[in-house]
Amino acid sequence: MKKEKKNIAILVIVWGLSLNLSSTAIHAQETDSLLEKQLNEVVISASRSEQQLEDVGKSVTIITADDLKNSVYNSVSELLSQQEGFNIIGTGQNPGSLQGLYLRGSNTKHASVYIDGVRISDPSSPDNAIDLSELSLLDVERIEIIRGTQSTLYGSSTVGGMVNIITKKNSEKGFHTTADVKAGTFGKGTSLFSENLFLNYTTEKGFYVNGEVLNLNSSGLDAAKDTITIPTTYNVRDKDGFQKTDLAGKVGFKNKKWDAYGSYRKAQQVADIDDGAYKEDGNYTLQFDRHLFTYGVSYNISEKLKVQYSGGYSMMERVNTDDSSIVSTTGATDKTYFKAIYDGGILNNEVQVNLKLKKADFVLGAGQYSEKMNIETDYYSTLFGLPAYTSKSNLDTFNIKAATNNLFFHTNLGGDLVNEKIKALNLGLGFRFNNHSNFGNTFTYEINPSIKMSENGILYFMYSTGFNAPSLYQLYTPEKDYVSGIVRGNSKLKAENSSSFETGIRQKINKNMFFSFALFKTVVENTIDYVYLWDKNVGIDTLGNDWMRNDYRGDTYINIGKQTTQGIEINVSSKLNEKFEVRTNVSLINGRVDFEPGNIDTSNTHGNHVQLYNNGAFLNKEVEAIGLVRRPNIANISFIYKPNKKLLLRSDIRYVSSKEDIFYDATLGPYGALNTSSVSDYTLCDIGAKYSFNKHFFASLRIENIFNVKYEEIKGYNTRGRGFYLNLNYTL
């Protein structure tokens, strides 16, 4: 309790400092700034139609082209981590580490990432969540963030919100190029080098072609922590490197009537990884490749009516290779080899009609989202002598796939439709009908009333429902227990359903200050969990006591409980004078998970004892887990100083409260399960500088973690220490 009070107190102090600094902004001189440009932006993702940011009755953030240009960060995940509501595990670890996105305290599978409106994920992973390490800033024009449940507009997996990465299109007439080189280090013996080249050619009539390539090489830290303290113990540690090459190309045509394009993106990377928390492995690699094709065409029939078609096809492959590793000074190895290939594919197509009237706008659309997966494994071992043991599997004959057809509608209705006296009122309404090829029909909707308190201030409320479809792995993976016959995949799984309430204020005080506040609560029903099953004829207290008896009855996925998440988000941005800006945000999150034995589908478990892998509890009674793992409270504050037109100085401070992490505990039940352990709070400080020599050439320097703080994001993995990054950029 004392620790929690300390965490909240620190967050309040940081926010209070920002408000105190911001109080002088009201009388500041009104000249152009990064803040002013951001507040004048148009946002598309919030309602699938163009709106001024100040008119949007949702929690929205835009990372603009200027923000990207003035950023000193290396990746998409580092940029997102500076925004309220975001906690990304892996951002502070080695480049290429697994990066899981927790948005507004939701699970990683409950937040979606889109590129040009096309969802990208990994259908071959157990929860179909994206690993943000695959994303680079290649070809990125801007990023739009919409917090809160967005299933009505975007379908499955948007319970916590969505991120839409919008790529570059045409430019001014002529040939344009940008060359960018970066070099850095983030600990003893580490290095990072990246090269980026962007080319664009745009004709006077609106035809354009873009091409971009990014290459990154990193010699990193030892990913797993070393806990061996006995000098005589064999212990070989290695540096875990990362190599990434991204390609992007786009051709298109854009004028006042038409906007048509086709694009291709390739992400290819290889990361050295270890065998888990605290477990070194010198010959374990993870290779990932994604090919993404996107396309679209829109036509403005008139100033009021617009029709558009968009879509994309994505293919991805993950290859995990664990070769034999040396385990002694004699050169002996563990005599095992393992290789797994995970394939996935996504096809997404939508058609949409926008009608924009003076006092209302309407969006009507329909589409299909289909996905497929396959897993192929190969295991070889001579650990127990000859003959060698081999095991191979390939799921291609199962033809694992699913499709979701959808129809959606959204409208914003102005109060002046009824009476001119209530024109400050706006009512957003929307619904989506989904038909999934496995679990059937779902219906989601949102009600989003708002009131303009002033020209630049809005008070809003939103009630929305959402859903998250089970992953293909959870539905169809065919691993079977040969005693019980129970299959790990459960084709009877229901979709997770959510209901979310949010209220907030967004206020632009003048050109120099912006304030937002959001209070939200989200409840997810039918949460899907991985469970162990044990012989129903054996008492729980005696399971596993008799080594001659096999009590295990397999493992599976079931709908089992309810997750509740609630929180507060505060954001303040202010321009103190014509040279100095402050941006700060605070995110407070808490929640719980309730498990109900009555929700268990006994036709799938065959009535056997159910043990939660997430905490080891047996569901012979109601179980309530207070608090959510890996969900800290977070505060960010940034100071931006522009002493003149050429120089920009920046400092970023990030505070992350203590939180609970999970680790495997062999004492929880006969086979063990996940337990929790506290991770201490920490504060990080970065500083950076950017100097523009002329309109074509600039250099930037960033010092990361300047106080070389030793901290953990999660148990068992190292994080980066003090780092130095130099960046040179030339634009023509």
N, C-alpha and C positions, 0 to 999 in steps of 0.2 A: 504493500500500500504506500509506504514512504517513497519507494522508487518511482511508482506511478505518479505521485504528486510532484516529485522532482522533475520528471519528464514534462508534465503539463506546464509547470512553472517556467521552465526554460523556453518552451514554445510561446508562452504568453509574453515573456520578456522580449523575445525576438520580434514578435508582432508589435508590441508596444513601442519598441525602438523605431520600427518602420513608420508607425503612425505619427510619432513625434517628429521624425524627419519630414514626413509628408505634409505636416500642418503648415509649413511655410510655402508649400507649392501653390496655394490658392492665389497668392499675389505675385507669382513668378511671371517673368516676361514671357509672352506667348510666341515662341518661335518654333520652327520645325524641330522635331526630335524623333527618336525611334518610337517612343510611346505614342506620339501624335499620329504617326503613320500607321501604327498598328490599329489604333482606335477608329481610323477611317476606312478600314478594310471591309470588303464584301465577303460574306461567308456563304458557302453553297451546301455543305454537308448537313447542316442542322435541320433543314426542311426539304432538301433536294431541289431547292430553288434559290435564286439569288436574293440575299437579304443584307441590309446594312447590319454590321455587328451590334450596334447599339439598339436595334429593334428585335434581336433574337431573345426569346424568353427561355433560354436554356443556359447551362454552364458550358461556355465555349471558349476555347483559346485558339488563336491563330499564330503560328510561327511563320512570320513573313519572309519574303526574299531578303529584306534588309537584315532581319534577325539572323538568317543563315549566313549572310555575307559578313556580319560583324561577330559571329560566333567564333570562339576559340576551341570548340569541342570537336572530338574526333569521330563521333558516331551518332546515329539517330537515338540510341538508348541514352546517351549522355545528355542530349538536348531534352528528351522527354522527362528525364529525371529531375529537371529543374522546374517542372510544372506541377501545380497542385494536384493531388490525388494519385500521383504516380509513385510506385515503389517497384523498381526493376532489379531483381536479384541477378548478380553477375556483372553489373556495370563496372564495379570497382575491382574486378578480378582480371585475370589474363585476357588480352584480346582473343576473341574466339570462344570464350567460356559460354556455357549455356546461360541465356538471359531470359528469365521468365517475367512476364508483365502482370503485376497486380494493380488494377485500376479501381480506385474507390473501395479497396478491401475485397474485391471480388476474386474468385479463383482465376488462375491463369487461362482457363478455358472459357472464361466469361467476358473476355475483352478481345475485340477483333481489330486487325490491321488491314487496311485497304491501300492499294495503289491505283490511283485514278478511278476510284469507285469499285474496283475489283478486289474481292477478299482474297488474301493469301494466308494459308495455314499449312499444316502438315497432316494429311489424313492418315498417314501410316503410324503416327505417334499415338500412344494410348489415349490421350485426351484431346487430340486434334488442335493443340495450341501451337502458336508460332514461337520459334526461337529468334529473338530480336537480333542475335549476333549476325544473322544473314543479311540484315539491312545496313546499307551504307547511305551516305548522302549523295550518291551518284545520281545526277540528273534531277535532283529535287528542287522544285520551284517554291513550294510552301507546304506546310503541314497544318491540317485542321483537326482539332481535338473536340469531340463532343462527349461530355460525361453524362452518366446516367443511362438507364435502359433505353436502347434505340431499336428494339426488335421490330417495331411497327414500320420503320423506314428501311432497316437493313437486315432483318431476319435473325437467324440463329447466332448465338455466341456474342451478343452485345448487351448482356445484363449489366456490366460495369461501365460500358461505353465503347467508343470506337475512335480509331486514329486513321485519318485519310491522308495519305502522302500523294501530293499532286505534282506531277513531273512537268518539266519545261516543254513549252510549245514553240511558237514563232518568236522572233525578235524583231528589232528594227531592220529595215532593208539592208542587205549586204551580208558580208562574211564576218563571223564573230568567233573568237576562240578564247579559251581560258586554260592556262596551264598552272598546275598547283603541285608543289613539292613540300613534303613534310618529313621531319626527322626528329626523333626523340628517344628518351630513356626514362624508365619508371622504377628503377631499382638496380642493385648491383648486378652487372653482367647482362642487363636487358637492353633491347634496342627496338625501335620501330621506325620503319621507312615506308612512305607511301608516295605514289605518283598518280596524278589525275590530269586527264586531258579532255576538254570539251570542245566540240566544233559545232557551229550552226551556220546555215546559209538560208536566208529568207529573201524571196523575190518581192518585187513591188506589188504583185497581184495577190500575194498571200500564201504562196507555196513555200514550204520550209522542210529542211532535213536536219536532224540532229544526230550526233554521234558522241559517245563518251566512253572512256575506259579508266578504270581505277585498279591499281595494283598496290597491295599492302603486304609487307613482310615484317614479322615480329619474332624476336627471340625473347621469350617471356620468363616468368617466374616458374618455380616448381609449383604446380597448381595445388597439389594436396599438401597439407601441413605435415611436418615431420614430428612425430611424438616419441621416437626412439631415443632414449637417453643413455643406454648402456653402450660404452665405446666398443666393446668386442662384438656387438651384434652386426651382422652383415647388413649394410644399409647404403645403397647406391641411389643418390638423388639426381635428377636431371632437370634441365630447363625445358619447359613445354612451349613450343613455338606455334606460330600461326601464319598461314599464307592465304591470301584472298585475292581473287581477280574478278572484277565485275565489268560487264559490258552492257551498253544500252544504245539503242538506235530508235529513231522515230521519224516518220515522214507524215506530212499532213498539209492541209489547206485550211485557211481561216480568213473569213471576211465578215461583214456585218450579217450575212444571211447563213453562211455555212461554216461548220467546224467539223472537219473529218480528219482522222488520224489512224495510223497503225504503228505499233511499237513492239520492240523485242528487248527483253532484259535477261541477262544471264548472271547468276551468282554462283561462284565456284570457290570453295574454301576447304582447307585441310587444317585440322587442329590436333596437336598432341594433347591427349587427355590422360588423366590417371584413373585408377580403378574405383574411385569413390572417395568419400571423406576420409582423410588420413591414410589413404592407400595408394602408395606409389606404384606406377607401372610404366616402365621405360619403353614399351613397344605397343602402346595402345593409341590408335589414331581414329579420328572421326572425319570423314570426308562428306561434304554436302554439295549438291548441285541442284540448282533450280533454273528452269527455262520458263519464262513468263511472256506470253503474247497477249497484248491488249489492243483493243480496236474500238472505234466509236464514230458515229456521225450524228450531227444534230442540225436541224433546219429551223430557222426562225420564219414561220409562215407570215407572221405579222409582229408588231411590237408586243402583242398580248399573247400570242400562241406560239409554242415551240414544241417540236417533236424530236426525240433523240433515241438512238439505239446504241448500246454499249455492251461490251463483254470481254472475256478473257479466257485463256487456257493456260494452265500452269502444270508443269511436270517437275517432280522433285525426286531425288534419290539420296538417301543417307547410307553410308557404308561404314560400319563399325568393324575394325580389324584389331584383334588382340593376339599378337604373336607371342611365342615363348619368351619369357623374361628370365634373366639370370637371377638366381636366388641365393648363391653362396660364393665364397671366395675361390672355390675350385672351378667355377664356371658352369656349374650345374644349372639347368633351367627348370621351370615348372612343367615342362613337357606337354603343354597344351597349346592349341591353336583354335581361335574362334573368329568367325566372320559372319556378319549379318548384313543383309541388303534390304533396306526399307524403301519401297517405291510408292509414290502417291500421285494422283492426278486430280485436277479440279477444272470443271468447265462451267462458266457462268455467263448467262446472256439475259439482258433485260431491255425492255422497251418502255419509254416513259413519255407522257404528255404533260406539259406545263401550260396552264392558263393563268395569266396575271391580269387582274382587273384593278380598278382604282381602289376598291375597298375590300378586295378579297383575292386570294390566289389559290389555285388548285393543282394537285399533282396526282396523276393516275398512272399506275404502271403494273407490269407483269413480267415474270421471268422464271428461269429455271436454274437451279444450282445442283450440280451433280459431282460426285467424288468417287474415287476408287483407291484401293490399296492392295499391296502384296508384300509379304515378308518371306525372305529366303535365308536360311541359316545353315552353317556348316561348322561342326565341332569335331576336333580330333585330339586324342590324348593317348600318351603312352606312360602316364604317371604310374600305373599299376603293372607295368611290364607288358610283355607280348601276350596275346595279340592286342594290337591297338584298338582302342574304342573309338568308333565314329558315329556321328549322328547328323543326319541331314533332314531338312524340311523345306517345303515350298508350298505356299498357299495359293498359287496361281490357279489351280483347278477349282478352288472355291468361288472364283470370280466375285470377289468382295466389292460391292459398290452400293450406292444409294443415291436417290435423287429427290429434290424438294422443288415442287412447283409452287409459285406464289402469285398473289394478286394484292396490290397495296394501293391505298388512297390516303391523301393528306391535304388538309386545307387550313389556311389562316383567314379568319373572318374578322374584319374590323368592326368595332362597336358602332361606327357611323352607318352601317347597314341598317341599324334599327333607329338610331337617333343621333343627330350631330353632336348632342351634348355629351355622349359617352364614347366619342371617337378615340379616347385614350385607351379604351378596352380592346383587347384582341383575344380571340379564342382559337387555339390550335387544336385540331381534331384529326385523328388518323386511325386506320385499322389495317391489318394485314391478315390474309388467309393463306395458310400453308398446308400443303399436302405432301407428307413424307412417305416415301415408298415402303417404309417399314412400319412406323408407329402411327401412321394415319394423319388426321387433320388436327391443326392447332389454329387458334384465333388469338391475335394480340391487338391491343388498342392503346391509344394515349389520349389524354385530355390535358391541355396545356393552356390555361388562361393566363393572361398577363395584363398589366396596366402600366402605361407610360406615366410615371410620376412627374416627369419633366421631359424636355426635348431629348435629354441624354441620360435619363434614368428609367429603369424598368424593374417592376416587382412581378415575380412570376411564381406560378405553382405548376406542378406536373404530377399527374398520376399515370403510370404506364405499366403495362404488363409485357412480359418477355418470355422467351423460351430458349433452351439450349438443347440441340439434338444430341443424342448419344453418339460417340465417335464410332467409326467403322470397327475399330479394334474392340471396343466394349461390346458391340453388337455381335460380331461374327468371328473373333479369333477362336480357332477350333481346338486349342489345347484341352485335353480331357483327363480327368482322374479315372483310372481304369478300375478302381474298386467301386465307386459310386456311379460312374458314367456321367457325372456332371461336367459340363463344358464351361470353360472360362468365359467365353462370349455369351451374352444373354440377349437373344433376339426379342425377348419380351420386355425389354427396358422401355420405360416411358420417357418422354422428354422432360427435362427439368423446366419447371414453370416458375416465373418470378412475378412479383408485384412490387412496385417501387413508388415511393412518394418523395417529392422534393419541393422545397420552397427556397427562393433566393432573391437577392437584390444585385443588380448590376448598375453602377452609377458612374458616369463620366462627369466629374465635377466641373472641369473646364478642359482646355487643351493640355493641361499639365498634370491632371490627376484622375486616376481610375480606381474604383473600389468595387469588389464583389464579395458576396457572402452566400453560401449555400448550405442548407441543412437537409440531409437525406436519410432515408431508411429503405432497405431492400430486403425482401424475404424470398428465398428460393426454396420451393417445394420439390419433392421427389428427387432430392440430391442423389447423385450416383456415387457409390463407394465400392471400393475393392475390398472383399472380405474373404476370410478363411472359413471353411466348413469342417465340423467335427462330428463324429459319430453320435447320433441322437440317443443311442442306447447306453452311453457311458456318461456318468456324472461329470459336470464341468470341473469339479475339484480334483478329479482323478485322471483327467485326460493326459495321455503321454506318460503315465506312471509305469505302465507295463511295456517294456521294450519289445516283448514278444508279440504285442498286439498293435496293429496299425489302426489308430483312431482317426487318421486324417481322411477327409472325404472331398478334398479338392478346394479350388478357389474360383471365385466368379465376381461379376459385377451385379449389384442390385440397387434399386431405388429404396432408400432407407431412411431419409431424414429431412430436416429443414434447417437451412442456414440463414441467419439474420445478421445483417451488416448495417451499421449506422455511423454517421460521422458528420463532421463540420469542415468546410473548406473556406478559407479567407484569402483574398488576394488584394494587395494594394500596390499600385504603380504610380509613381509621381515624379514630376520634373521639378527639382528644387530651384533651379535657375537655368539659364540658357546653356549651361555646361554640365550639369550634374543631375543624374536620374537615379532613383532607387526603385527596385522591384522586389517584392517579398510575397511569400505565400505560406500558409500553414494548413496542414491536413491532420485532423484528429479522427482516428478510426477505432471502433471496437465492434465486437460481435460474438456470436455463439453458434453452436450447432446442436440441434436436438435430434436424438435418434429414438424412433418409436418401434418397438417389436411388432406392433399391430400392422405396420406397413410392409412387413416382409412377405414377399410372394413365395409361399412354401412350395408351390409347384416347381420352382426353379431350385430351391435349396433342399428339396425332398424332406423337409422338416428337421434337418440337422441343426446342431448348434452353430450360430453365426458369431464370428469374432471379427471385430473391426480391425483391419490392418493399420488404420490411421492412429489408433491409440491402444489397441490390445483388449478393449472391453468386449465382454460377451453380451449379446443382446437378449438376455433372459429377463431384462427389466429396462425401463426407460433410462437413457443415458443423456446427460447434458454436458457438453464441453464448452466451458466459458473461455472466451478469447480465441482469436484466430492466429495460427502460426504465420510467421513471416509478414505480419502486418504492423509495422511500427507507426508511431506518430512522427511527422516530418515537418521541418521548417526550412525554407530556403530564403536567402536574402542576397540580392545582387546590387552592387554599386557600380554605376557607369559614369565615367568622367571624360569629357571631351574638352580639353583646354584650348584646342584650336581645331581647324578643319582637317588637319592631317593626322592627329594623334587621338586615339581612344584608349583609355585605361579601364580595366574592369576587375572587380573582386567578387567572388561568389563564396558564400558560406552556407553549408548544409549541415543541419542537425538531424540525426536519426535516433529516436528513442530506443530503449531496450525492447526486446521482443523475444518471443518463444520460437525456437527452431525445432526441427524434427530430426531424429536419428534412429537407427535400427537398434532395438534393445532385445537381446536374446532371452531375457528373463520374462518377457511378456507372453505368457502362453507357451505351449509346447514348441511352436515354431518361432516364437518371438513376434514382435510387431514394432510399430513406430512409437517412440516416446518423445517427450519434449524436454528441452534444455534452454536456459536463458542465454541470450546473446547481449552483451553490454552495449550501452548507447555510445555514440561517438559524434564528433564534430569535425568536419573537413573544411579546409579553406583553400581556394584556388585564386591565383591572380593572373591577369593576362594583359597584354598590350598589343595594339595594332597601329602601325604607322604607314600612311599612304604617301609614297614618294611623289606620285603624280596620279592622274586618273586611270592609269593602266597598271601600275605596279604597287603592291603593298606587301609588308612583312608583318607577321604576328608572332608573339612569344607567349606561351602559357606555362606557368609553374603550377603543377597539380599537387595537392596535399602538401602544402609548403612546410607544415610542421612535422611531416613524416609520421603521422599518427598511425599507430598499430591498431588495427580494428578487424572485425569480422563482419561480413554480410551474412554468411551462414556458417555453420559448424564444419570444421575440417578442411577449409580451403583458404589459401593465402589471398591477400588483397594487395593492390599496388601501393608502393611507398611514394616518396617524393619523386615527381616526374618533371621533365623539362621537354617541351615540344616547340620546335621552330618551324614556321610555315612561311613559304614564299609563293606569291600568287601574281600571275601576269594575265591581264585581260586586254584583248584587242577588239 
